[in-house]
Amino acid sequence: MSTKAYYPISEIGKGKPGFSKTRSIIEAAFYGNNVVPVNTLKEAYNLAKNSPGTIVTDMPVYRGEEFGLDADAKVLLFNDGAITGRYAAARRIAGEPGVDCDKLDKVAMDAIYSARYKKLYHATVYAGLDPEFMVKVHLLIPEGEENIMYSWMLNFQYMSDDYVKMYKESVAVGDGKEPDIYIFSDPQWTPVAHPGVDYSCLSDPQTLCYFNTDTNCACILGMRYFGEHKKGTLTMVWAIANRNGYASCHGGQKEYTLADGSKYVASVYGLSGSGKSTITHAKHDGKYDIKVLHDDAFIINTDTCASIAIEPTYFDKTQDYPTGCEDNKYLLTAQNCSATLDEDGKVQLVTEDVRNGNGRAIKSKLWSPNRVDKIEAPVNAIFWIMKDPTIPPVVKLKGASLASVMGATLATKRSTAERLAPGVDPNKLVVVPYANPFRTYPLANDYEKFKKLVEEKNVDCYIINTGDFMGKKVQPKDTLGILEAIVEKKADFHKWGPFSDIEILDWEGFVPDMNDPEYVGQLKARMNDRVNEIKAFETAKEGYDKLPDDALAAIQKVVDELN
């Protein structure tokens, strides 16, 4: 089996793989006499349906029997309180400088002790959907939070007969030394002063997402938003993938089959709202046979360049899906939306972010009939999606160091999917390395893996700007047209201005004027911002995310060529 759940007596004990202080605190809770196992999706649905506050809509779950549900299952809606987005500020990661694990362990210990009078549900799923890479994940969560549990079991792969068989036959991850992932969550938790507990170790006094990825365990406290549980799980899975030779990818991937039978595999990386889902699922008017791996989370084997999806379903914003939209046929659950009665007196979802800025739904894989769990063909190209107004709609990067460092300094804007700390400007251009704010290991690990793909595996690398270019909006038709030109090998890239390692495709309406000193000045300033970001990595968090010297040299060369 891919991860380890059962141990011979001789392999149990202090200092042995799979055993640590933090894991011992978290895993033990799963065996308490207040724990109720939830083994099937049907059980989870019934618990969620009857949980206080659940809105049972009159919208049927399309082909629900294929997911282990009853034929009459309905889309369930559950709404949180004031917080309706992810909160990065609550994350504390074991191994990072300044993270006091001794104090955090006691917070977790006390939270689990305080939960002993609650009924706790134990749910289990698989993350990673191919025998090459499958991880078993356990969630422990209290009564009253059934909708989080049900959505979590839908978002990842519930233990259907087919996947149980696949898992038994799957490859052991990490030579059989990687333990199952255990996540304890109590959204109802609030800090209470108790002897021995010091809450100064929390970055936010009311919430905590504590990850010990070395031993595959996590503690999530005071977080009601389902997205914390989805991304918390992905955080753990990506960490396992990273240490076992995979590039962890927050993005989308698709495979094009062209008229001559050749294949082209494109990976796109961007935050929520960047356009990665639009790009991933674009059908291109039927010009190509397309297979979609996923639009949010996957991994790439850096030796074979094959790619594996982590999740079967989609956790999508509902702002683009008005009530009555055909896409809503594929909804399974919804969060933070409203509801009303239609002309027949039936309960219908009200989407489009009327209630709040981050209405969400889980959509079944049936929404994308061309979905696959693995793409065997090697990845051909990486596309960094940026919303940097100085970068044209597309440029091509030459050289592995520049390609990877541009990913490490990916510039974009935040979306409403994220809860920001007080005082943070939501419109400010920010750097999010590789569009993945969920990394729990040194940044250099990602840098070297993406550099390897370009340097050793001949993967091409591009930047695509889906925002504004010098005040003019880049439309989806522009982005998709550019992709089609690249896929069909019709894109005429040529030297861009003074740059020796950046090429440009002239796209009508978006040709930069390199004779305009104002534009060149802004471009230089933005490239210099990237230099400063790389330099900041050298000192921030005691150099935890410092990149190799060639990374700084590659981006500094770009700035120097603009002088």
VOVEXTI-296349 format. One line per field, with one value per residue (C-alpha): residue number from 1; residue in three letters; x, y, z. Coordinates in nm, 2 decimals. Example, Ala and Ser with C-alpha at 12.3 -4.5 7.8 and 13.67 -1.06 7.14 Angstrom:
BEGIN
resi <- (1, 2)
resn <- (ALA, SER)
c1 <- (1.23, 1.37)
c2 <- (-0.45, -0.11)
c3 <- (0.78, 0.71)
This chain:
BEGIN
resi <- (1, 2, 3, 4, 5, 6, 7, 8, 9, 10, 11, 12, 13, 14, 15, 16, 17, 18, 19, 20, 21, 22, 23, 24, 25, 26, 27, 28, 29, 30, 31, 32, 33, 34, 35, 36, 37, 38, 39, 40, 41, 42, 43, 44, 45, 46, 47, 48, 49, 50, 51, 52, 53, 54, 55, 56, 57, 58, 59, 60, 61, 62, 63, 64, 65, 66, 67, 68, 69, 70, 71, 72, 73, 74, 75, 76, 77, 78, 79, 80, 81, 82, 83, 84, 85, 86, 87, 88, 89, 90, 91, 92, 93, 94, 95, 96, 97, 98, 99, 100, 101, 102, 103, 104, 105, 106, 107, 108, 109, 110, 111, 112, 113, 114, 115, 116, 117, 118, 119, 120, 121, 122, 123, 124, 125, 126, 127, 128, 129, 130, 131, 132, 133, 134, 135, 136, 137, 138, 139, 140, 141, 142, 143, 144, 145, 146, 147, 148, 149, 150, 151, 152, 153, 154, 155, 156, 157, 158, 159, 160, 161, 162, 163, 164, 165, 166, 167, 168, 169, 170, 171, 172, 173, 174, 175, 176, 177, 178, 179, 180, 181, 182, 183, 184, 185, 186, 187, 188, 189, 190, 191, 192, 193, 194, 195, 196, 197, 198, 199, 200, 201, 202, 203, 204, 205, 206, 207, 208, 209, 210, 211, 212, 213, 214, 215, 216, 217, 218, 219, 220, 221, 222, 223, 224, 225, 226, 227, 228, 229, 230, 231, 232, 233, 234, 235, 236, 237, 238, 239, 240, 241, 242, 243, 244, 245, 246, 247, 248, 249, 250, 251, 252, 253, 254, 255, 256, 257, 258, 259, 260, 261, 262, 263, 264, 265, 266, 267, 268, 269, 270, 271, 272, 273, 274, 275, 276, 277, 278, 279, 280, 281, 282, 283, 284, 285, 286, 287, 288, 289, 290, 291, 292, 293, 294, 295, 296, 297, 298, 299, 300, 301, 302, 303, 304, 305, 306, 307, 308, 309, 310, 311, 312, 313, 314, 315, 316, 317, 318, 319, 320, 321, 322, 323, 324, 325, 326, 327, 328, 329, 330, 331, 332, 333, 334, 335, 336, 337, 338, 339, 340, 341, 342, 343, 344, 345, 346, 347, 348, 349, 350, 351, 352, 353, 354, 355, 356, 357, 358, 359, 360, 361, 362, 363, 364, 365, 366, 367, 368, 369, 370, 371, 372, 373, 374, 375, 376, 377, 378, 379, 380, 381, 382, 383, 384, 385, 386, 387, 388, 389, 390, 391, 392, 393, 394, 395, 396, 397, 398, 399, 400, 401, 402, 403, 404, 405, 406, 407, 408, 409, 410, 411, 412, 413, 414, 415, 416, 417, 418, 419, 420, 421, 422, 423, 424, 425, 426, 427, 428, 429, 430, 431, 432, 433, 434, 435, 436, 437, 438, 439, 440, 441, 442, 443, 444, 445, 446, 447, 448, 449, 450, 451, 452, 453, 454, 455, 456, 457, 458, 459, 460, 461, 462, 463, 464, 465, 466, 467, 468, 469, 470, 471, 472, 473, 474, 475, 476, 477, 478, 479, 480, 481, 482, 483, 484, 485, 486, 487, 488, 489, 490, 491, 492, 493, 494, 495, 496, 497, 498, 499, 500, 501, 502, 503, 504, 505, 506, 507, 508, 509, 510, 511, 512, 513, 514, 515, 516, 517, 518, 519, 520, 521, 522, 523, 524, 525, 526, 527, 528, 529, 530, 531, 532, 533, 534, 535, 536, 537, 538, 539, 540, 541, 542, 543, 544, 545, 546, 547, 548, 549, 550, 551, 552, 553, 554, 555, 556, 557, 558, 559, 560, 561, 562, 563)
resn <- (MET, SER, THR, LYS, ALA, TYR, TYR, PRO, ILE, SER, GLU, ILE, GLY, LYS, GLY, LYS, PRO, GLY, PHE, SER, LYS, THR, ARG, SER, ILE, ILE, GLU, ALA, ALA, PHE, TYR, GLY, ASN, ASN, VAL, VAL, PRO, VAL, ASN, THR, LEU, LYS, GLU, ALA, TYR, ASN, LEU, ALA, LYS, ASN, SER, PRO, GLY, THR, ILE, VAL, THR, ASP, MET, PRO, VAL, TYR, ARG, GLY, GLU, GLU, PHE, GLY, LEU, ASP, ALA, ASP, ALA, LYS, VAL, LEU, LEU, PHE, ASN, ASP, GLY, ALA, ILE, THR, GLY, ARG, TYR, ALA, ALA, ALA, ARG, ARG, ILE, ALA, GLY, GLU, PRO, GLY, VAL, ASP, CYS, ASP, LYS, LEU, ASP, LYS, VAL, ALA, MET, ASP, ALA, ILE, TYR, SER, ALA, ARG, TYR, LYS, LYS, LEU, TYR, HIS, ALA, THR, VAL, TYR, ALA, GLY, LEU, ASP, PRO, GLU, PHE, MET, VAL, LYS, VAL, HIS, LEU, LEU, ILE, PRO, GLU, GLY, GLU, GLU, ASN, ILE, MET, TYR, SER, TRP, MET, LEU, ASN, PHE, GLN, TYR, MET, SER, ASP, ASP, TYR, VAL, LYS, MET, TYR, LYS, GLU, SER, VAL, ALA, VAL, GLY, ASP, GLY, LYS, GLU, PRO, ASP, ILE, TYR, ILE, PHE, SER, ASP, PRO, GLN, TRP, THR, PRO, VAL, ALA, HIS, PRO, GLY, VAL, ASP, TYR, SER, CYS, LEU, SER, ASP, PRO, GLN, THR, LEU, CYS, TYR, PHE, ASN, THR, ASP, THR, ASN, CYS, ALA, CYS, ILE, LEU, GLY, MET, ARG, TYR, PHE, GLY, GLU, HIS, LYS, LYS, GLY, THR, LEU, THR, MET, VAL, TRP, ALA, ILE, ALA, ASN, ARG, ASN, GLY, TYR, ALA, SER, CYS, HIS, GLY, GLY, GLN, LYS, GLU, TYR, THR, LEU, ALA, ASP, GLY, SER, LYS, TYR, VAL, ALA, SER, VAL, TYR, GLY, LEU, SER, GLY, SER, GLY, LYS, SER, THR, ILE, THR, HIS, ALA, LYS, HIS, ASP, GLY, LYS, TYR, ASP, ILE, LYS, VAL, LEU, HIS, ASP, ASP, ALA, PHE, ILE, ILE, ASN, THR, ASP, THR, CYS, ALA, SER, ILE, ALA, ILE, GLU, PRO, THR, TYR, PHE, ASP, LYS, THR, GLN, ASP, TYR, PRO, THR, GLY, CYS, GLU, ASP, ASN, LYS, TYR, LEU, LEU, THR, ALA, GLN, ASN, CYS, SER, ALA, THR, LEU, ASP, GLU, ASP, GLY, LYS, VAL, GLN, LEU, VAL, THR, GLU, ASP, VAL, ARG, ASN, GLY, ASN, GLY, ARG, ALA, ILE, LYS, SER, LYS, LEU, TRP, SER, PRO, ASN, ARG, VAL, ASP, LYS, ILE, GLU, ALA, PRO, VAL, ASN, ALA, ILE, PHE, TRP, ILE, MET, LYS, ASP, PRO, THR, ILE, PRO, PRO, VAL, VAL, LYS, LEU, LYS, GLY, ALA, SER, LEU, ALA, SER, VAL, MET, GLY, ALA, THR, LEU, ALA, THR, LYS, ARG, SER, THR, ALA, GLU, ARG, LEU, ALA, PRO, GLY, VAL, ASP, PRO, ASN, LYS, LEU, VAL, VAL, VAL, PRO, TYR, ALA, ASN, PRO, PHE, ARG, THR, TYR, PRO, LEU, ALA, ASN, ASP, TYR, GLU, LYS, PHE, LYS, LYS, LEU, VAL, GLU, GLU, LYS, ASN, VAL, ASP, CYS, TYR, ILE, ILE, ASN, THR, GLY, ASP, PHE, MET, GLY, LYS, LYS, VAL, GLN, PRO, LYS, ASP, THR, LEU, GLY, ILE, LEU, GLU, ALA, ILE, VAL, GLU, LYS, LYS, ALA, ASP, PHE, HIS, LYS, TRP, GLY, PRO, PHE, SER, ASP, ILE, GLU, ILE, LEU, ASP, TRP, GLU, GLY, PHE, VAL, PRO, ASP, MET, ASN, ASP, PRO, GLU, TYR, VAL, GLY, GLN, LEU, LYS, ALA, ARG, MET, ASN, ASP, ARG, VAL, ASN, GLU, ILE, LYS, ALA, PHE, GLU, THR, ALA, LYS, GLU, GLY, TYR, ASP, LYS, LEU, PRO, ASP, ASP, ALA, LEU, ALA, ALA, ILE, GLN, LYS, VAL, VAL, ASP, GLU, LEU, ASN)
c1 <- (0.00, 0.11, 0.13, 0.17, -0.11, -0.01, 0.32, 0.50, 0.57, 0.94, 0.88, 0.69, 0.87, 1.06, 1.28, 1.14, 0.98, 0.62, 0.66, 0.71, 0.58, 0.33, 0.20, 0.17, -0.06, -0.28, -0.30, -0.40, -0.72, -0.84, -0.87, -1.08, -1.41, -1.58, -1.49, -1.74, -1.60, -1.78, -1.70, -1.92, -2.02, -2.38, -2.33, -2.15, -2.44, -2.71, -2.51, -2.46, -2.82, -2.94, -2.68, -2.82, -2.83, -2.80, -3.01, -3.13, -3.20, -3.43, -3.15, -3.07, -2.72, -2.66, -2.59, -2.53, -2.54, -2.20, -2.06, -2.21, -2.51, -2.88, -3.07, -3.27, -2.97, -2.99, -2.73, -2.66, -2.59, -2.41, -2.31, -2.03, -2.03, -1.83, -1.52, -1.56, -1.21, -0.87, -0.65, -0.28, -0.18, -0.30, -0.05, 0.24, 0.48, 0.71, 1.07, 1.04, 1.24, 1.05, 0.79, 0.78, 0.67, 0.69, 0.43, 0.22, 0.22, 0.07, -0.19, -0.28, -0.27, -0.50, -0.75, -0.77, -0.82, -1.10, -1.27, -1.31, -1.68, -1.77, -1.86, -1.59, -1.62, -1.33, -1.34, -1.08, -1.00, -0.73, -0.53, -0.35, -0.55, -0.31, -0.13, 0.20, 0.11, -0.18, -0.18, -0.44, -0.57, -0.76, -0.98, -1.11, -1.38, -1.66, -2.03, -2.19, -1.93, -2.07, -2.09, -1.71, -1.66, -1.90, -1.75, -1.40, -1.49, -1.63, -1.34, -1.09, -1.15, -1.38, -1.31, -1.50, -1.44, -1.24, -1.01, -0.97, -0.85, -0.62, -0.47, -0.39, -0.21, -0.04, 0.33, 0.46, 0.55, 0.89, 1.00, 0.71, 0.82, 0.56, 0.28, -0.08, -0.18, -0.37, -0.56, -0.74, -0.98, -1.21, -1.38, -1.56, -1.23, -1.16, -0.85, -0.90, -0.64, -0.51, -0.20, 0.09, -0.06, 0.10, -0.09, 0.19, 0.31, 0.00, 0.03, -0.34, -0.49, -0.82, -0.71, -0.44, -0.34, -0.04, 0.15, 0.42, 0.48, 0.78, 0.55, 0.24, 0.01, -0.18, -0.40, -0.67, -0.84, -1.11, -1.13, -1.49, -1.42, -1.41, -1.13, -0.89, -0.95, -0.91, -0.59, -0.46, -0.49, -0.32, -0.04, 0.04, 0.01, 0.24, 0.50, 0.51, 0.53, 0.81, 1.04, 0.97, 1.08, 0.77, 0.71, 0.41, 0.18, -0.10, -0.24, -0.41, -0.29, -0.44, -0.33, -0.39, -0.40, -0.34, -0.47, -0.14, -0.18, 0.10, 0.04, 0.11, 0.09, 0.05, 0.07, -0.06, 0.01, -0.18, -0.38, -0.76, -0.91, -0.60, -0.77, -0.60, -0.94, -1.06, -0.75, -0.75, -1.11, -1.12, -1.25, -1.10, -1.41, -1.34, -1.01, -0.83, -0.90, -0.84, -0.79, -0.80, -0.59, -0.72, -0.74, -0.61, -0.38, -0.15, 0.21, 0.47, 0.72, 1.05, 1.21, 0.93, 0.75, 0.42, 0.15, -0.10, -0.42, -0.47, -0.84, -1.14, -1.37, -1.36, -1.39, -1.51, -1.62, -1.99, -1.97, -1.96, -2.25, -2.58, -2.88, -3.01, -2.67, -2.62, -2.30, -2.49, -2.63, -2.30, -2.29, -2.25, -2.24, -2.23, -2.09, -2.15, -2.43, -2.79, -3.11, -3.46, -3.78, -3.85, -4.19, -4.26, -4.18, -3.85, -3.54, -3.28, -2.92, -2.85, -2.50, -2.30, -2.16, -2.47, -2.42, -2.04, -1.74, -1.64, -1.94, -1.81, -1.93, -1.79, -1.86, -1.84, -1.58, -1.87, -1.87, -1.55, -1.62, -1.26, -1.12, -0.83, -0.64, -0.30, -0.13, 0.14, 0.27, 0.55, 0.48, 0.58, 0.54, 0.50, 0.30, 0.34, 0.02, 0.10, -0.10, 0.19, 0.10, 0.45, 0.46, 0.30, 0.03, 0.31, 0.69, 0.91, 1.19, 1.52, 1.75, 1.65, 1.75, 1.55, 1.25, 1.25, 1.33, 1.04, 0.81, 0.97, 0.88, 0.54, 0.35, -0.02, -0.32, -0.51, -0.86, -1.17, -1.09, -0.84, -0.90, -0.64, -0.48, -0.58, -0.41, -0.32, -0.41, -0.61, -0.52, -0.15, 0.06, 0.22, 0.47, 0.35, 0.63, 0.50, 0.15, 0.15, 0.09, 0.06, 0.43, 0.57, 0.93, 1.22, 1.15, 1.48, 1.31, 1.06, 1.32, 1.54, 1.25, 1.12, 1.47, 1.53, 1.22, 1.35, 1.72, 1.71, 1.37, 1.35, 1.03, 0.95, 0.86, 0.64, 0.48, 0.13, -0.03, -0.41, -0.45, -0.39, -0.09, -0.02, -0.38, -0.53, -0.72, -0.59, -0.91, -0.96, -0.97, -0.62, -0.48, -0.65, -0.54, -0.18, -0.20, -0.34, -0.05, 0.20, 0.04, 0.02, 0.39, 0.28, 0.40, 0.68, 0.88, 1.18, 1.43, 1.27, 1.45, 1.78, 1.71, 1.92, 1.70, 1.35, 1.16, 0.83, 0.54, 0.40, 0.02, -0.20, -0.28, -0.02, 0.32, 0.54, 0.72, 1.08, 1.16, 0.92, 1.13, 0.83, 0.74, 1.10, 1.13, 0.82, 0.94, 1.28, 1.12, 0.91, 1.21, 1.41, 1.13, 1.20, 1.57, 1.47, 1.24, 1.52, 1.75, 1.48, 1.46, 1.82, 1.74, 1.37, 1.29, 1.67, 1.73, 1.48, 1.38, 1.72, 1.76, 2.08, 2.31, 2.22, 1.86, 1.96, 2.22, 1.95, 1.70, 1.98, 2.10, 1.75, 1.77, 2.12, 2.02, 1.76, 2.03)
c2 <- (0.00, 0.35, 0.49, 0.30, 0.25, -0.07, -0.14, -0.46, -0.42, -0.40, -0.08, 0.11, 0.35, 0.67, 0.78, 0.53, 0.64, 0.76, 0.85, 1.19, 1.40, 1.59, 1.28, 1.09, 1.37, 1.38, 1.01, 0.88, 1.09, 0.88, 0.57, 0.74, 0.59, 0.91, 0.84, 0.72, 0.59, 0.71, 0.45, 0.54, 0.85, 0.76, 0.78, 1.11, 1.25, 1.15, 1.30, 1.63, 1.64, 1.62, 1.85, 2.17, 2.45, 2.25, 2.36, 2.07, 2.21, 2.06, 2.03, 1.66, 1.53, 1.43, 1.05, 1.03, 0.65, 0.66, 0.83, 0.59, 0.81, 0.73, 0.81, 1.08, 1.27, 1.65, 1.92, 2.04, 2.40, 2.50, 2.86, 2.97, 3.28, 3.60, 3.41, 3.27, 3.24, 3.09, 3.25, 3.21, 3.40, 3.11, 2.86, 2.74, 2.50, 2.28, 2.33, 2.69, 2.94, 3.10, 2.82, 2.69, 2.33, 2.26, 2.53, 2.43, 2.07, 2.17, 2.38, 2.07, 1.85, 2.07, 2.11, 1.73, 1.69, 1.96, 1.77, 1.45, 1.52, 1.57, 1.30, 1.29, 1.15, 0.97, 0.98, 0.84, 0.93, 0.88, 1.17, 1.09, 0.89, 0.65, 0.34, 0.53, 0.77, 0.73, 0.85, 0.76, 1.06, 1.05, 1.34, 1.36, 1.63, 1.69, 1.65, 1.96, 1.98, 1.71, 1.93, 1.99, 1.61, 1.53, 1.80, 1.67, 1.31, 1.44, 1.66, 1.38, 1.02, 0.84, 0.47, 0.31, -0.05, 0.03, 0.27, 0.04, -0.23, 0.02, 0.13, -0.22, -0.27, 0.07, 0.15, 0.21, 0.58, 0.65, 0.29, 0.21, 0.46, 0.73, 0.70, 0.78, 1.15, 1.23, 1.56, 1.67, 1.95, 2.13, 2.43, 2.50, 2.55, 2.87, 2.94, 2.90, 2.98, 2.65, 2.57, 2.48, 2.62, 2.93, 3.08, 3.32, 3.06, 3.13, 3.39, 3.46, 3.42, 3.27, 3.02, 2.76, 2.55, 2.36, 2.13, 1.88, 1.75, 1.54, 1.30, 1.37, 1.52, 1.84, 2.02, 2.27, 2.48, 2.74, 2.72, 2.67, 2.73, 2.40, 2.54, 2.52, 2.15, 2.10, 2.31, 2.17, 1.82, 1.93, 2.09, 1.75, 1.56, 1.80, 1.78, 1.40, 1.43, 1.69, 1.46, 1.17, 1.32, 1.50, 1.87, 1.98, 2.19, 2.43, 2.47, 2.30, 2.06, 1.94, 1.72, 1.82, 1.56, 1.73, 1.62, 1.44, 1.23, 1.41, 1.52, 1.84, 1.86, 2.21, 2.30, 2.63, 2.78, 3.06, 3.16, 3.14, 3.39, 3.40, 3.22, 2.88, 2.70, 2.88, 2.78, 2.43, 2.36, 2.56, 2.34, 2.55, 2.50, 2.13, 2.18, 1.92, 1.60, 1.73, 1.55, 1.74, 1.62, 1.88, 2.26, 2.30, 2.03, 1.77, 1.65, 1.59, 1.30, 1.48, 1.17, 1.05, 1.39, 1.20, 1.38, 1.26, 1.43, 1.45, 1.51, 1.38, 1.68, 2.06, 2.32, 2.62, 2.97, 3.01, 3.37, 3.27, 3.03, 3.21, 3.02, 2.80, 2.78, 2.44, 2.39, 2.38, 2.04, 1.89, 2.05, 1.82, 2.06, 2.44, 2.67, 3.03, 3.09, 3.19, 3.01, 3.10, 2.94, 2.91, 2.94, 2.58, 2.64, 2.44, 2.55, 2.68, 2.81, 3.18, 3.21, 3.50, 3.60, 3.79, 3.67, 3.72, 3.73, 3.37, 3.14, 2.79, 2.46, 2.11, 1.99, 1.63, 1.51, 1.45, 1.82, 1.75, 1.44, 1.44, 1.41, 1.16, 1.08, 1.05, 1.19, 0.95, 1.18, 1.40, 1.76, 1.99, 2.33, 2.53, 2.85, 3.09, 3.30, 3.65, 3.97, 4.20, 4.50, 4.54, 4.19, 4.13, 3.86, 3.60, 3.58, 3.27, 3.21, 3.06, 2.90, 2.68, 2.92, 3.21, 2.99, 2.86, 3.19, 3.36, 3.10, 3.16, 3.53, 3.48, 3.81, 3.82, 3.97, 3.81, 3.69, 3.68, 3.32, 3.44, 3.61, 3.87, 3.99, 4.34, 4.62, 4.40, 4.57, 4.32, 4.50, 4.51, 4.30, 4.02, 3.75, 3.40, 3.15, 2.90, 3.02, 2.79, 2.96, 2.61, 2.50, 2.37, 2.30, 2.53, 2.72, 2.58, 2.24, 2.37, 2.58, 2.28, 2.06, 2.31, 2.39, 2.02, 1.99, 2.27, 2.19, 1.81, 1.72, 2.00, 2.15, 2.49, 2.77, 3.08, 3.37, 3.45, 3.77, 3.73, 4.08, 4.42, 4.51, 4.88, 4.96, 4.73, 4.42, 4.09, 3.90, 3.52, 3.50, 3.65, 3.40, 3.10, 3.22, 3.24, 2.89, 2.75, 2.91, 2.75, 2.41, 2.41, 2.52, 2.83, 3.09, 3.30, 3.39, 3.62, 3.82, 4.07, 4.40, 4.38, 4.05, 3.75, 3.50, 3.63, 3.59, 3.75, 3.67, 3.98, 3.98, 4.24, 4.52, 4.43, 4.50, 4.67, 4.99, 4.94, 5.29, 5.43, 5.53, 5.53, 5.17, 5.05, 5.22, 5.05, 4.71, 4.76, 4.85, 4.53, 4.31, 4.48, 4.40, 4.04, 4.09, 4.23, 3.94, 3.69, 3.89, 3.90, 3.52, 3.52, 3.68, 3.62, 3.34, 3.31, 3.22, 2.92, 3.00, 3.11, 3.02, 2.90, 3.18, 3.11, 3.22, 3.57, 3.59, 3.50, 3.77, 4.03, 3.97, 4.07, 4.40, 4.47, 4.43, 4.71, 4.96)
c3 <- (0.00, -0.07, 0.28, 0.61, 0.87, 1.04, 1.22, 1.35, 1.72, 1.63, 1.42, 1.69, 1.92, 1.98, 1.69, 1.44, 1.11, 1.15, 1.52, 1.67, 1.95, 1.74, 1.56, 1.89, 2.02, 1.70, 1.60, 1.95, 1.94, 1.65, 1.87, 2.15, 2.27, 2.16, 1.79, 1.53, 1.20, 0.89, 0.62, 0.33, 0.14, 0.19, 0.57, 0.54, 0.32, 0.58, 0.86, 0.67, 0.56, 0.92, 1.07, 1.22, 0.98, 0.66, 0.37, 0.17, -0.18, -0.44, -0.68, -0.75, -0.74, -1.10, -1.13, -0.76, -0.76, -0.93, -0.62, -0.37, -0.30, -0.32, -0.63, -0.45, -0.30, -0.32, -0.33, 0.03, 0.12, 0.44, 0.53, 0.76, 0.97, 0.89, 0.77, 0.42, 0.29, 0.35, 0.62, 0.55, 0.87, 1.08, 0.94, 1.16, 1.00, 1.19, 1.09, 0.99, 1.19, 1.48, 1.50, 1.86, 1.82, 2.20, 2.26, 1.96, 2.06, 2.40, 2.22, 2.02, 2.32, 2.52, 2.22, 2.19, 2.56, 2.55, 2.27, 2.47, 2.56, 2.19, 1.95, 1.69, 1.33, 1.17, 0.79, 0.54, 0.18, -0.08, -0.23, -0.55, -0.81, -0.97, -0.84, -0.89, -0.61, -0.36, -0.01, 0.26, 0.47, 0.79, 0.93, 1.28, 1.33, 1.59, 1.56, 1.42, 1.14, 0.92, 0.62, 0.63, 0.65, 0.37, 0.14, 0.23, 0.13, -0.20, -0.27, -0.24, -0.33, -0.10, -0.04, -0.32, -0.41, -0.72, -0.54, -0.24, -0.48, -0.66, -0.33, -0.23, -0.55, -0.55, -0.51, -0.16, -0.14, 0.01, 0.02, 0.25, 0.52, 0.46, 0.72, 0.66, 0.70, 1.02, 1.05, 1.37, 1.32, 1.57, 1.41, 1.74, 1.93, 2.11, 2.32, 2.69, 2.95, 3.10, 3.30, 3.07, 2.75, 2.60, 2.31, 2.22, 1.97, 1.75, 1.48, 1.53, 1.88, 1.76, 1.49, 1.41, 1.11, 1.25, 1.01, 1.09, 0.74, 0.84, 1.01, 0.81, 1.07, 1.12, 1.37, 1.25, 1.52, 1.50, 1.12, 0.99, 0.62, 0.42, 0.21, 0.50, 0.52, 0.14, 0.12, 0.45, 0.31, -0.02, 0.19, 0.35, 0.02, -0.17, 0.11, 0.07, -0.31, -0.28, -0.08, -0.31, -0.64, -0.76, -0.85, -0.64, -0.86, -0.78, -1.12, -1.41, -1.68, -2.01, -2.30, -2.66, -2.93, -3.27, -3.61, -3.68, -3.36, -3.18, -2.82, -2.64, -2.26, -2.10, -1.73, -1.61, -1.27, -1.10, -0.79, -0.77, -1.01, -1.24, -1.53, -1.47, -1.47, -1.78, -1.96, -1.84, -1.93, -2.26, -2.54, -2.82, -3.04, -3.08, -3.27, -3.06, -2.87, -2.51, -2.18, -1.85, -1.55, -1.31, -1.27, -0.91, -0.78, -0.94, -0.93, -1.20, -1.18, -1.25, -1.40, -1.63, -1.66, -1.63, -1.42, -1.16, -1.03, -0.65, -0.64, -0.84, -0.81, -0.84, -0.57, -0.77, -0.70, -0.78, -0.89, -1.25, -1.23, -1.21, -1.08, -1.36, -1.53, -1.70, -1.51, -1.18, -1.29, -1.17, -0.82, -0.52, -0.23, -0.19, 0.08, 0.15, -0.10, -0.05, -0.13, -0.24, -0.37, -0.74, -0.91, -0.82, -0.45, -0.48, -0.29, -0.53, -0.48, -0.52, -0.64, -0.80, -0.45, -0.34, 0.02, 0.03, -0.18, -0.20, -0.26, -0.34, -0.46, -0.52, -0.87, -0.98, -1.23, -1.47, -1.54, -1.74, -1.95, -2.07, -1.72, -1.66, -1.34, -1.50, -1.81, -1.92, -2.20, -2.07, -2.00, -2.29, -2.14, -1.82, -1.82, -1.53, -1.51, -1.39, -1.36, -1.40, -1.62, -1.76, -1.91, -2.26, -2.30, -2.36, -2.34, -2.37, -2.12, -2.23, -1.98, -1.69, -1.41, -1.55, -1.62, -1.26, -1.09, -1.27, -1.13, -0.79, -0.83, -0.98, -0.95, -0.93, -0.74, -0.45, -0.49, -0.27, -0.18, 0.07, 0.41, 0.46, 0.78, 0.89, 0.69, 0.39, 0.06, -0.15, -0.48, -0.43, -0.67, -0.46, -0.52, -0.46, -0.56, -0.81, -0.74, -0.44, -0.10, 0.07, 0.05, 0.38, 0.28, 0.16, -0.16, -0.31, -0.34, -0.58, -0.76, -0.83, -0.95, -1.20, -1.31, -1.37, -1.59, -1.81, -1.80, -1.82, -1.96, -2.23, -2.10, -2.25, -2.01, -2.08, -1.89, -1.98, -1.85, -1.80, -1.64, -1.79, -2.01, -1.97, -1.92, -2.18, -2.06, -2.20, -2.30, -2.27, -2.65, -2.66, -2.41, -2.58, -2.92, -2.80, -2.65, -2.98, -3.17, -2.94, -2.94, -3.32, -3.34, -3.53, -3.27, -3.41, -3.10, -3.16, -2.95, -2.73, -2.71, -2.52, -2.36, -2.44, -2.25, -2.32, -2.65, -2.75, -2.97, -3.13, -3.05, -3.21, -2.98, -2.72, -2.87, -2.61, -2.72, -2.61, -2.73, -2.47, -2.17, -1.94, -2.03, -2.01, -1.67, -1.54, -1.68, -1.52, -1.19, -1.19, -1.28, -1.01, -0.76, -0.85, -0.77, -0.44, -0.37, -0.43, -0.20, 0.07, 0.06, 0.18, 0.51, 0.57, 0.81, 0.87, 0.51, 0.51, 0.15, 0.02, -0.35, -0.52, -0.65, -1.01, -0.95, -0.85, -1.13, -1.39, -1.29, -1.23, -1.59, -1.71, -1.51, -1.63, -1.99, -1.95, -1.84)
